[in-house]
Amino acid sequence: MRDRSEYPGAAGTIRFIDSDYRELFQIPDGASITIAYPPGDGRGTLTRSCHHIDEAHVRIGDNDYHICEFAERMEALGARYEPTDQLRGAAFPATIRSGPLPLICPTMRSGTPSWILTPS
């Protein structure tokens, strides 16, 4: 794992997409996501900090990913992810595309999102 300081432009907005490159949501550098693994996986629900590397790469926890690689891995596992609760509320800092925000990749292919986040 490389030190984050090795990446140019280490601060910025982190974009989360599905495996078809449809944008799901954005969070600011340093914010966290909550990942819910399916029952029986053994990992349960985890919160991981996210750090911008560049437009197409992100560090989630201690691992670096291409944004599509992360989406594909989450789809393959049947895991769901969303911005943590700290990003919800009146001053919602995440950027959300217009309309409801589907946050589960496996159902995106069927066009039926099963987890919707709407800022309050």
Stockholm file with secondary structure:
# STOCKHOLM 1.0

chainA/1-120         MRDRSEYPGAAGTIRFIDSDYRELFQIPDGASITIAYPPGDGRGTLTRSCHHIDEAHVRIGDNDYHICEFAERMEALGARYEPTDQLRGAAFPATIRSGPLPLICPTMRSGTPSWILTPS
#=GR chainA/1-120 SS CCCGGGSTTCCSEEEEECTTCCEEEEEETTCEEEEECCTTSSCCEEEEEEEEEETTEEEETTEEEEHHHHHHHHHHHTCEEEECGGGCSTTCCSBCCSSCEECCHHHHTTTCCSCEECCC
#=GC SS_cons         CCCGGGSTTCCSEEEEECTTCCEEEEEETTCEEEEECCTTSSCCEEEEEEEEEETTEEEETTEEEEHHHHHHHHHHHTCEEEECGGGCSTTCCSBCCSSCEECCHHHHTTTCCSCEECCC
//
